[in-house]
Amino acid sequence: MTFNEQLRQEGRQEGRQEGRQEGEHQKALAIAKKMLAEGSEFAFVKKVTDLFDEDIQKIAPQH
């Protein structure tokens, strides 16, 4: 394998990893949104989804 081929392969692997992480994050946000809509407490949503406070606050319904 040439150096350029190796770089391209590593780039593709990094891209796939980033895509998986983004997908997992989006799924966690969707789950958190549903939990909040059903009345789950903020701390419980954070514990279950492993999201940051800021992420949950952005999707939390405003009262």
N, CA, C and O atoms as a MOPAC input file, in Angstrom:
PM7 MOZYME 1SCF
protein

 N      0.85700 1    -1.17100 1     0.00000 1
 C      0.00000 1     0.00000 1     0.00000 1
 C      0.90800 1     1.24100 1     0.00000 1
 O      1.85900 1     1.33100 1     0.77700 1
 N      0.60200 1     2.15900 1    -0.85800 1
 C      1.40500 1     3.37900 1    -0.91600 1
 C      1.01000 1     4.31400 1     0.22400 1
 O     -0.02200 1     4.13700 1     0.87100 1
 N      1.84300 1     5.29100 1     0.44500 1
 C      1.59600 1     6.26100 1     1.50800 1
 C      0.27900 1     7.00400 1     1.27600 1
 O     -0.49300 1     7.20400 1     2.21400 1
 N      0.02200 1     7.41100 1     0.03700 1
 C     -1.22100 1     8.13900 1    -0.27700 1
 C     -2.44600 1     7.26100 1    -0.07300 1
 O     -3.47000 1     7.72700 1     0.42500 1
 N     -2.34400 1     5.99000 1    -0.45700 1
 C     -3.46600 1     5.07800 1    -0.23900 1
 C     -3.73500 1     4.90200 1     1.24800 1
 O     -4.88500 1     4.85400 1     1.68300 1
 N     -2.65100 1     4.80500 1     2.02500 1
 C     -2.79600 1     4.65600 1     3.46600 1
 C     -3.46300 1     5.89300 1     4.06800 1
 O     -4.32500 1     5.76600 1     4.93700 1
 N     -3.07600 1     7.08000 1     3.62000 1
 C     -3.70100 1     8.30900 1     4.10600 1
 C     -5.18200 1     8.36200 1     3.76400 1
 O     -6.00500 1     8.75100 1     4.59300 1
 N     -5.51600 1     7.97000 1     2.54100 1
 C     -6.93300 1     7.96200 1     2.13800 1
 C     -7.73200 1     6.98400 1     2.98900 1
 O     -8.84300 1     7.29400 1     3.42100 1
 N     -7.16300 1     5.79300 1     3.23200 1
 C     -7.85300 1     4.79600 1     4.04100 1
 C     -8.06200 1     5.31300 1     5.47100 1
 O     -9.14100 1     5.15100 1     6.04100 1
 N     -7.03400 1     5.92900 1     6.03800 1
 C     -7.16300 1     6.47800 1     7.38100 1
 C     -8.21000 1     7.58800 1     7.41300 1
 O     -8.97500 1     7.69400 1     8.37100 1
 N     -8.24600 1     8.41000 1     6.37600 1
 C     -9.24900 1     9.47000 1     6.29300 1
 C    -10.65800 1     8.91900 1     6.22800 1
 O    -11.56500 1     9.44900 1     6.87000 1
 N    -10.84800 1     7.86300 1     5.46000 1
 C    -12.17500 1     7.23700 1     5.37800 1
 C    -12.58200 1     6.65200 1     6.72400 1
 O    -13.73700 1     6.77300 1     7.13200 1
 N    -11.63600 1     6.01600 1     7.41600 1
 C    -11.93700 1     5.43700 1     8.71800 1
 C    -12.32400 1     6.53000 1     9.71500 1
 O    -13.27400 1     6.37300 1    10.48200 1
 N    -11.58500 1     7.63000 1     9.69600 1
 C    -11.91800 1     8.74100 1    10.59100 1
 C    -13.29100 1     9.32000 1    10.25500 1
 O    -14.06000 1     9.66400 1    11.15200 1
 N    -13.59000 1     9.42400 1     8.98400 1
 C    -14.89400 1     9.93900 1     8.55900 1
 C    -16.02600 1     9.04100 1     9.00700 1
 O    -17.06200 1     9.52600 1     9.46100 1
 N    -15.84100 1     7.73600 1     8.88600 1
 C    -16.87600 1     6.80000 1     9.33900 1
 C    -17.07300 1     6.90200 1    10.84600 1
 O    -18.20300 1     6.88500 1    11.33400 1
 N    -15.96300 1     7.01000 1    11.58300 1
 C    -16.05300 1     7.13100 1    13.03600 1
 C    -16.79800 1     8.40200 1    13.42500 1
 O    -17.66100 1     8.37400 1    14.30200 1
 N    -16.46900 1     9.50900 1    12.78000 1
 C    -17.16000 1    10.77000 1    13.07100 1
 C    -18.64400 1    10.66300 1    12.73900 1
 O    -19.48800 1    11.18400 1    13.46800 1
 N    -18.95700 1     9.99100 1    11.64600 1
 C    -20.35300 1     9.80100 1    11.26200 1
 C    -21.11000 1     8.97600 1    12.27500 1
 O    -22.25700 1     9.28600 1    12.59800 1
 N    -20.48200 1     7.92600 1    12.78400 1
 C    -21.12700 1     7.09600 1    13.81100 1
 C    -21.35900 1     7.90300 1    15.08700 1
 O    -22.42300 1     7.82400 1    15.70000 1
 N    -20.35400 1     8.67700 1    15.47600 1
 C    -20.49700 1     9.48500 1    16.68700 1
 C    -21.61400 1    10.50600 1    16.53600 1
 O    -22.40000 1    10.71000 1    17.46200 1
 N    -21.69000 1    11.14400 1    15.38600 1
 C    -22.75500 1    12.12900 1    15.15100 1
 C    -24.12000 1    11.45100 1    15.16700 1
 O    -25.08300 1    11.99400 1    15.70800 1
 N    -24.20100 1    10.26600 1    14.57300 1
 C    -25.45700 1     9.51800 1    14.58300 1
 C    -25.88900 1     9.14600 1    15.99300 1
 O    -27.06500 1     9.25600 1    16.34200 1
 N    -24.93300 1     8.70700 1    16.79900 1
 C    -25.23700 1     8.35800 1    18.18600 1
 C    -25.69800 1     9.59300 1    18.96500 1
 O    -26.61500 1     9.51400 1    19.78200 1
 N    -25.06100 1    10.72000 1    18.70500 1
 C    -25.44200 1    11.96000 1    19.38300 1
 C    -26.86300 1    12.37600 1    18.99000 1
 O    -27.65900 1    12.76800 1    19.84400 1
 N    -27.17100 1    12.29100 1    17.71600 1
 C    -28.51300 1    12.65400 1    17.24800 1
 C    -29.57000 1    11.72500 1    17.85200 1
 O    -30.66000 1    12.17300 1    18.20600 1
 N    -29.24900 1    10.44400 1    17.96800 1
 C    -30.18100 1     9.48300 1    18.56200 1
 C    -30.40800 1     9.81200 1    20.04400 1
 O    -31.53900 1     9.76700 1    20.52800 1
 N    -29.32900 1    10.14200 1    20.75500 1
 C    -29.44900 1    10.50800 1    22.16400 1
 C    -30.30400 1    11.75700 1    22.32500 1
 O    -31.11000 1    11.84000 1    23.25200 1
 N    -30.13800 1    12.72500 1    21.43500 1
 C    -30.95900 1    13.93300 1    21.48800 1
 C    -32.43700 1    13.61100 1    21.26600 1
 O    -33.30600 1    14.16000 1    21.94300 1
 N    -32.71400 1    12.72200 1    20.32000 1
 C    -34.10400 1    12.33800 1    20.05000 1
 C    -34.72100 1    11.63700 1    21.25500 1
 O    -35.87300 1    11.89100 1    21.60600 1
 N    -33.95800 1    10.76400 1    21.87900 1
 C    -34.44500 1    10.05700 1    23.06600 1
 C    -34.68800 1    11.04800 1    24.20000 1
 O    -35.71600 1    10.98500 1    24.87400 1
 N    -33.74000 1    11.96200 1    24.41000 1
 C    -33.88600 1    12.96000 1    25.46600 1
 C    -35.12600 1    13.82300 1    25.24900 1
 O    -35.85200 1    14.13000 1    26.19500 1
 N    -35.35900 1    14.20600 1    24.00900 1
 C    -36.52300 1    15.03000 1    23.69700 1
 C    -37.82400 1    14.30000 1    24.05300 1
 O    -38.74000 1    14.89000 1    24.62600 1
 N    -37.88900 1    13.02800 1    23.71100 1
 C    -39.07500 1    12.23400 1    24.05600 1
 C    -39.22700 1    12.09500 1    25.56100 1
 O    -40.33200 1    12.21200 1    26.08900 1
 N    -38.12400 1    11.84500 1    26.25200 1
 C    -38.17600 1    11.69200 1    27.70100 1
 C    -38.67800 1    12.97300 1    28.36900 1
 O    -39.52100 1    12.92600 1    29.26500 1
 N    -38.15200 1    14.11300 1    27.92500 1
 C    -38.58300 1    15.38300 1    28.49000 1
 C    -40.05700 1    15.64600 1    28.20700 1
 O    -40.78000 1    16.15000 1    29.06700 1
 N    -40.49700 1    15.30700 1    27.00800 1
 C    -41.90200 1    15.50500 1    26.64400 1
 C    -42.82500 1    14.64800 1    27.50600 1
 O    -43.97700 1    15.00600 1    27.74700 1
 N    -42.30600 1    13.51600 1    27.96400 1
 C    -43.09700 1    12.62500 1    28.82200 1
 C    -42.98400 1    12.97300 1    30.30600 1
 O    -43.57300 1    12.31100 1    31.16100 1
 N    -42.21000 1    14.03100 1    30.59600 1
 C    -42.13400 1    14.50100 1    31.97400 1
 C    -40.95500 1    13.99600 1    32.78000 1
 O    -40.93200 1    14.17300 1    33.99800 1
 N    -39.98000 1    13.37700 1    32.14500 1
 C    -38.80700 1    12.90300 1    32.88600 1
 C    -38.00500 1    14.08300 1    33.42600 1
 O    -37.93700 1    15.14300 1    32.80400 1
 N    -37.41400 1    13.88500 1    34.56900 1
 C    -36.60000 1    14.92000 1    35.20400 1
 C    -35.30100 1    15.11900 1    34.41800 1
 O    -34.75500 1    14.18300 1    33.83500 1
 N    -34.83000 1    16.35600 1    34.42100 1
 C    -33.61300 1    16.74300 1    33.70700 1
 C    -32.43700 1    15.83600 1    34.08900 1
 O    -31.74100 1    15.32700 1    33.21100 1
 N    -32.21300 1    15.63200 1    35.38800 1
 C    -31.07700 1    14.83300 1    35.86200 1
 C    -31.17300 1    13.39100 1    35.36800 1
 O    -30.16100 1    12.78200 1    35.02100 1
 N    -32.38800 1    12.84800 1    35.33600 1
 C    -32.57700 1    11.48000 1    34.85700 1
 C    -32.27500 1    11.38100 1    33.36600 1
 O    -31.63300 1    10.42900 1    32.92100 1
 N    -32.73500 1    12.35600 1    32.60200 1
 C    -32.47200 1    12.38400 1    31.15800 1
 C    -30.96400 1    12.45200 1    30.90900 1
 O    -30.43700 1    11.75900 1    30.03800 1
 N    -30.28800 1    13.28100 1    31.67300 1
 C    -28.83400 1    13.41200 1    31.53200 1
 C    -28.14300 1    12.09200 1    31.84600 1
 O    -27.23600 1    11.67800 1    31.12400 1
 N    -28.56000 1    11.44000 1    32.90100 1
 C    -27.95300 1    10.17000 1    33.31400 1
 C    -28.15100 1     9.08900 1    32.25700 1
 O    -27.22100 1     8.34400 1    31.94800 1
 N    -29.33700 1     9.00200 1    31.71300 1
 C    -29.65600 1     7.95800 1    30.74500 1
 C    -28.97100 1     8.19200 1    29.39500 1
 O    -28.47300 1     7.25100 1    28.77700 1
 N    -28.94900 1     9.44100 1    28.94300 1
 C    -28.45100 1     9.73900 1    27.59700 1
 C    -26.97100 1    10.11700 1    27.53800 1
 O    -26.37600 1    10.10200 1    26.46100 1
 N    -26.37400 1    10.45200 1    28.67500 1
 C    -24.98000 1    10.92200 1    28.73000 1
 C    -24.76300 1    12.21300 1    27.94400 1
 O    -23.64400 1    12.49300 1    27.51400 1
 N    -25.81100 1    12.99400 1    27.75400 1
 C    -25.67800 1    14.27700 1    27.06700 1
 C    -25.20100 1    15.34000 1    28.04600 1
 O    -25.35500 1    15.19600 1    29.25900 1
 N    -24.62200 1    16.40500 1    27.51000 1
 C    -24.22400 1    17.54900 1    28.32600 1
 C    -25.45000 1    18.38200 1    28.66400 1
 O    -26.45700 1    18.34200 1    27.95800 1
 N    -25.35100 1    19.14000 1    29.75700 1
 C    -26.44800 1    20.01900 1    30.17900 1
 C    -26.90300 1    20.91800 1    29.03100 1
 O    -28.10000 1    21.07900 1    28.79400 1
 N    -25.93300 1    21.50200 1    28.32100 1
 C    -26.25300 1    22.43600 1    27.24700 1
 C    -27.08900 1    21.77900 1    26.14700 1
 O    -28.00600 1    22.39400 1    25.60200 1
 N    -26.76800 1    20.53600 1    25.83100 1
 C    -27.52600 1    19.82500 1    24.80300 1
 C    -28.97900 1    19.63100 1    25.22300 1
 O    -29.90200 1    19.82300 1    24.43200 1
 N    -29.16000 1    19.25100 1    26.46900 1
 C    -30.51300 1    18.99400 1    26.96700 1
 C    -31.29600 1    20.30100 1    27.08100 1
 O    -32.48200 1    20.34600 1    26.75400 1
 N    -30.64500 1    21.34600 1    27.53900 1
 C    -31.32100 1    22.64000 1    27.66200 1
 C    -31.80700 1    23.15900 1    26.31900 1
 O    -32.85500 1    23.80000 1    26.24300 1
 N    -31.05800 1    22.89000 1    25.26500 1
 C    -31.45200 1    23.34400 1    23.92300 1
 C    -32.73600 1    22.68600 1    23.45100 1
 O    -33.51000 1    23.29800 1    22.71500 1
 N    -32.97600 1    21.43900 1    23.86700 1
 C    -34.15700 1    20.71700 1    23.37200 1
 C    -35.28800 1    20.67700 1    24.38000 1
 O    -36.39000 1    20.23200 1    24.06000 1
 N    -35.02600 1    21.14100 1    25.60400 1
 C    -36.05100 1    21.10500 1    26.64500 1
 C    -37.17300 1    22.08200 1    26.30000 1
 O    -36.90700 1    23.20900 1    25.88200 1
 N    -38.42700 1    21.65500 1    26.47400 1
 C    -39.54000 1    22.56400 1    26.23300 1
 C    -39.48300 1    23.73700 1    27.21900 1
 O    -39.19600 1    23.56300 1    28.40300 1
 N    -39.75800 1    24.90700 1    26.70600 1
 C    -39.73400 1    26.10200 1    27.54000 1
 C    -41.08600 1    26.29200 1    28.19900 1
 O    -42.12300 1    26.21600 1    27.53900 1
 N    -41.07700 1    26.53900 1    29.49600 1
 C    -42.32100 1    26.72900 1    30.24000 1
 C    -42.44900 1    28.16300 1    30.66500 1
 O    -43.43200 1    28.53100 1    31.30700 1

